[in-house]
């Protein structure tokens, strides 16, 4: 190997722009998505979420759980992998407490939807 030549080929730095390439467009100047008018009422999401939480929390977790335990014979029955007896076990109480909490969160979301003003939600410091 002759003196004065580099051992490895010199490569261009990939982080510096090439003179042949176009300039990079600033993403702040051209949005990827057209602007959204936002004239809807976002309270609908709070109402839907609250209703779903109440349905699953109180309807399924509390209602179905209590119904299964009330209809179970003294020996109990198998529901897929669960053994459901006539007495409430640790799993049944845990599901009931989780359902009660979930339903209560649904009530909180419904109350937030009722108390929030009509129209789009505006964050503090945002454009009006």
TORDREN-891476 format. One record per residue (C-alpha): residue in three letters; x, y, z; chain; residue number from 1. Coordinates in nm, 2 decimals. Layout:
REM residues N
<site code="ALA" px="X" py="Y" pz="Z" unit="A" pos="NUM"/>
...
This chain:
REM residues 128
<site code="UNK" px="0.00" py="0.00" pz="0.00" unit="A" pos="1"/>
<site code="UNK" px="0.15" py="0.33" pz="-0.11" unit="A" pos="2"/>
<site code="UNK" px="0.21" py="0.60" pz="0.15" unit="A" pos="3"/>
<site code="UNK" px="-0.04" py="0.89" pz="0.15" unit="A" pos="4"/>
<site code="UNK" px="-0.35" py="0.70" pz="0.05" unit="A" pos="5"/>
<site code="UNK" px="-0.62" py="0.62" pz="0.31" unit="A" pos="6"/>
<site code="UNK" px="-0.66" py="0.25" pz="0.41" unit="A" pos="7"/>
<site code="UNK" px="-1.04" py="0.27" pz="0.37" unit="A" pos="8"/>
<site code="UNK" px="-1.24" py="0.45" pz="0.11" unit="A" pos="9"/>
<site code="UNK" px="-1.36" py="0.79" pz="0.22" unit="A" pos="10"/>
<site code="UNK" px="-1.74" py="0.81" pz="0.23" unit="A" pos="11"/>
<site code="UNK" px="-1.95" py="1.11" pz="0.23" unit="A" pos="12"/>
<site code="UNK" px="-2.11" py="1.21" pz="0.57" unit="A" pos="13"/>
<site code="UNK" px="-2.48" py="1.10" pz="0.54" unit="A" pos="14"/>
<site code="UNK" px="-2.59" py="1.38" pz="0.77" unit="A" pos="15"/>
<site code="UNK" px="-2.47" py="1.67" pz="0.56" unit="A" pos="16"/>
<site code="UNK" px="-2.69" py="1.76" pz="0.26" unit="A" pos="17"/>
<site code="UNK" px="-2.56" py="1.70" pz="-0.09" unit="A" pos="18"/>
<site code="UNK" px="-2.55" py="1.98" pz="-0.35" unit="A" pos="19"/>
<site code="UNK" px="-2.75" py="1.76" pz="-0.59" unit="A" pos="20"/>
<site code="UNK" px="-3.04" py="1.70" pz="-0.35" unit="A" pos="21"/>
<site code="UNK" px="-3.34" py="1.92" pz="-0.30" unit="A" pos="22"/>
<site code="UNK" px="-3.37" py="2.12" pz="0.02" unit="A" pos="23"/>
<site code="UNK" px="-3.57" py="1.97" pz="0.30" unit="A" pos="24"/>
<site code="UNK" px="-3.92" py="2.12" pz="0.34" unit="A" pos="25"/>
<site code="UNK" px="-4.00" py="2.25" pz="0.69" unit="A" pos="26"/>
<site code="UNK" px="-4.28" py="2.04" pz="0.83" unit="A" pos="27"/>
<site code="UNK" px="-4.42" py="2.34" pz="1.02" unit="A" pos="28"/>
<site code="UNK" px="-4.50" py="2.52" pz="0.69" unit="A" pos="29"/>
<site code="UNK" px="-4.69" py="2.24" pz="0.51" unit="A" pos="30"/>
<site code="UNK" px="-4.92" py="2.03" pz="0.72" unit="A" pos="31"/>
<site code="UNK" px="-4.96" py="1.66" pz="0.63" unit="A" pos="32"/>
<site code="UNK" px="-5.33" py="1.67" pz="0.70" unit="A" pos="33"/>
<site code="UNK" px="-5.57" py="1.94" pz="0.60" unit="A" pos="34"/>
<site code="UNK" px="-5.69" py="2.15" pz="0.89" unit="A" pos="35"/>
<site code="UNK" px="-6.00" py="2.01" pz="1.07" unit="A" pos="36"/>
<site code="UNK" px="-6.29" py="2.25" pz="1.12" unit="A" pos="37"/>
<site code="UNK" px="-6.36" py="2.13" pz="1.48" unit="A" pos="38"/>
<site code="UNK" px="-6.71" py="2.26" pz="1.50" unit="A" pos="39"/>
<site code="UNK" px="-6.85" py="1.94" pz="1.64" unit="A" pos="40"/>
<site code="UNK" px="-6.95" py="1.87" pz="2.00" unit="A" pos="41"/>
<site code="UNK" px="-6.68" py="1.66" pz="2.18" unit="A" pos="42"/>
<site code="UNK" px="-6.92" py="1.60" pz="2.47" unit="A" pos="43"/>
<site code="UNK" px="-7.05" py="1.31" pz="2.27" unit="A" pos="44"/>
<site code="UNK" px="-6.73" py="1.12" pz="2.34" unit="A" pos="45"/>
<site code="UNK" px="-6.78" py="1.17" pz="2.72" unit="A" pos="46"/>
<site code="UNK" px="-7.14" py="1.05" pz="2.70" unit="A" pos="47"/>
<site code="UNK" px="-7.05" py="0.74" pz="2.49" unit="A" pos="48"/>
<site code="UNK" px="-6.75" py="0.65" pz="2.72" unit="A" pos="49"/>
<site code="UNK" px="-6.95" py="0.70" pz="3.03" unit="A" pos="50"/>
<site code="UNK" px="-7.24" py="0.48" pz="2.90" unit="A" pos="51"/>
<site code="UNK" px="-7.00" py="0.20" pz="2.80" unit="A" pos="52"/>
<site code="UNK" px="-6.83" py="0.21" pz="3.14" unit="A" pos="53"/>
<site code="UNK" px="-7.17" py="0.19" pz="3.32" unit="A" pos="54"/>
<site code="UNK" px="-7.28" py="-0.09" pz="3.09" unit="A" pos="55"/>
<site code="UNK" px="-6.98" py="-0.30" pz="3.14" unit="A" pos="56"/>
<site code="UNK" px="-6.91" py="-0.20" pz="3.50" unit="A" pos="57"/>
<site code="UNK" px="-7.26" py="-0.23" pz="3.65" unit="A" pos="58"/>
<site code="UNK" px="-7.43" py="-0.44" pz="3.39" unit="A" pos="59"/>
<site code="UNK" px="-7.18" py="-0.71" pz="3.32" unit="A" pos="60"/>
<site code="UNK" px="-6.94" py="-0.71" pz="3.62" unit="A" pos="61"/>
<site code="UNK" px="-7.20" py="-0.65" pz="3.89" unit="A" pos="62"/>
<site code="UNK" px="-7.52" py="-0.77" pz="3.72" unit="A" pos="63"/>
<site code="UNK" px="-7.40" py="-1.08" pz="3.55" unit="A" pos="64"/>
<site code="UNK" px="-7.18" py="-1.18" pz="3.84" unit="A" pos="65"/>
<site code="UNK" px="-7.46" py="-1.15" pz="4.09" unit="A" pos="66"/>
<site code="UNK" px="-7.70" py="-1.34" pz="3.85" unit="A" pos="67"/>
<site code="UNK" px="-7.45" py="-1.62" pz="3.81" unit="A" pos="68"/>
<site code="UNK" px="-7.40" py="-1.66" pz="4.19" unit="A" pos="69"/>
<site code="UNK" px="-7.77" py="-1.64" pz="4.25" unit="A" pos="70"/>
<site code="UNK" px="-7.86" py="-1.91" pz="3.99" unit="A" pos="71"/>
<site code="UNK" px="-7.57" py="-2.14" pz="4.09" unit="A" pos="72"/>
<site code="UNK" px="-7.67" py="-2.46" pz="4.26" unit="A" pos="73"/>
<site code="UNK" px="-7.51" py="-2.56" pz="4.59" unit="A" pos="74"/>
<site code="UNK" px="-7.24" py="-2.76" pz="4.42" unit="A" pos="75"/>
<site code="UNK" px="-7.18" py="-2.48" pz="4.17" unit="A" pos="76"/>
<site code="UNK" px="-7.12" py="-2.50" pz="3.80" unit="A" pos="77"/>
<site code="UNK" px="-6.83" py="-2.45" pz="3.55" unit="A" pos="78"/>
<site code="UNK" px="-6.84" py="-2.15" pz="3.32" unit="A" pos="79"/>
<site code="UNK" px="-6.55" py="-2.21" pz="3.08" unit="A" pos="80"/>
<site code="UNK" px="-6.25" py="-2.23" pz="3.33" unit="A" pos="81"/>
<site code="UNK" px="-6.43" py="-2.06" pz="3.62" unit="A" pos="82"/>
<site code="UNK" px="-6.60" py="-2.25" pz="3.90" unit="A" pos="83"/>
<site code="UNK" px="-6.91" py="-2.04" pz="4.00" unit="A" pos="84"/>
<site code="UNK" px="-7.06" py="-2.14" pz="4.33" unit="A" pos="85"/>
<site code="UNK" px="-7.36" py="-2.01" pz="4.53" unit="A" pos="86"/>
<site code="UNK" px="-7.12" py="-1.82" pz="4.76" unit="A" pos="87"/>
<site code="UNK" px="-6.92" py="-1.53" pz="4.66" unit="A" pos="88"/>
<site code="UNK" px="-6.55" py="-1.61" pz="4.65" unit="A" pos="89"/>
<site code="UNK" px="-6.24" py="-1.39" pz="4.62" unit="A" pos="90"/>
<site code="UNK" px="-6.27" py="-1.36" pz="4.24" unit="A" pos="91"/>
<site code="UNK" px="-6.64" py="-1.28" pz="4.25" unit="A" pos="92"/>
<site code="UNK" px="-6.58" py="-1.00" pz="4.50" unit="A" pos="93"/>
<site code="UNK" px="-6.29" py="-0.87" pz="4.30" unit="A" pos="94"/>
<site code="UNK" px="-6.49" py="-0.85" pz="3.99" unit="A" pos="95"/>
<site code="UNK" px="-6.78" py="-0.69" pz="4.18" unit="A" pos="96"/>
<site code="UNK" px="-6.55" py="-0.42" pz="4.32" unit="A" pos="97"/>
<site code="UNK" px="-6.39" py="-0.36" pz="3.98" unit="A" pos="98"/>
<site code="UNK" px="-6.74" py="-0.33" pz="3.83" unit="A" pos="99"/>
<site code="UNK" px="-6.86" py="-0.09" pz="4.09" unit="A" pos="100"/>
<site code="UNK" px="-6.55" py="0.13" pz="4.04" unit="A" pos="101"/>
<site code="UNK" px="-6.59" py="0.11" pz="3.66" unit="A" pos="102"/>
<site code="UNK" px="-6.95" py="0.21" pz="3.68" unit="A" pos="103"/>
<site code="UNK" px="-6.87" py="0.50" pz="3.91" unit="A" pos="104"/>
<site code="UNK" px="-6.61" py="0.62" pz="3.66" unit="A" pos="105"/>
<site code="UNK" px="-6.88" py="0.61" pz="3.40" unit="A" pos="106"/>
<site code="UNK" px="-7.10" py="0.83" pz="3.61" unit="A" pos="107"/>
<site code="UNK" px="-6.82" py="1.08" pz="3.65" unit="A" pos="108"/>
<site code="UNK" px="-6.77" py="1.09" pz="3.27" unit="A" pos="109"/>
<site code="UNK" px="-7.14" py="1.15" pz="3.22" unit="A" pos="110"/>
<site code="UNK" px="-7.14" py="1.43" pz="3.48" unit="A" pos="111"/>
<site code="UNK" px="-6.83" py="1.59" pz="3.31" unit="A" pos="112"/>
<site code="UNK" px="-7.02" py="1.57" pz="2.98" unit="A" pos="113"/>
<site code="UNK" px="-7.32" py="1.75" pz="3.13" unit="A" pos="114"/>
<site code="UNK" px="-7.12" py="2.02" pz="3.30" unit="A" pos="115"/>
<site code="UNK" px="-6.89" py="2.10" pz="3.01" unit="A" pos="116"/>
<site code="UNK" px="-7.00" py="2.38" pz="2.77" unit="A" pos="117"/>
<site code="UNK" px="-7.14" py="2.29" pz="2.43" unit="A" pos="118"/>
<site code="UNK" px="-6.90" py="2.30" pz="2.14" unit="A" pos="119"/>
<site code="UNK" px="-6.54" py="2.19" pz="2.08" unit="A" pos="120"/>
<site code="UNK" px="-6.32" py="2.15" pz="2.38" unit="A" pos="121"/>
<site code="UNK" px="-6.06" py="2.43" pz="2.40" unit="A" pos="122"/>
<site code="UNK" px="-5.75" py="2.37" pz="2.61" unit="A" pos="123"/>
<site code="UNK" px="-5.62" py="2.65" pz="2.82" unit="A" pos="124"/>
<site code="UNK" px="-5.39" py="2.87" pz="2.62" unit="A" pos="125"/>
<site code="UNK" px="-5.52" py="2.74" pz="2.29" unit="A" pos="126"/>
<site code="UNK" px="-5.67" py="2.94" pz="2.01" unit="A" pos="127"/>
<site code="UNK" px="-6.03" py="3.04" pz="2.04" unit="A" pos="128"/>
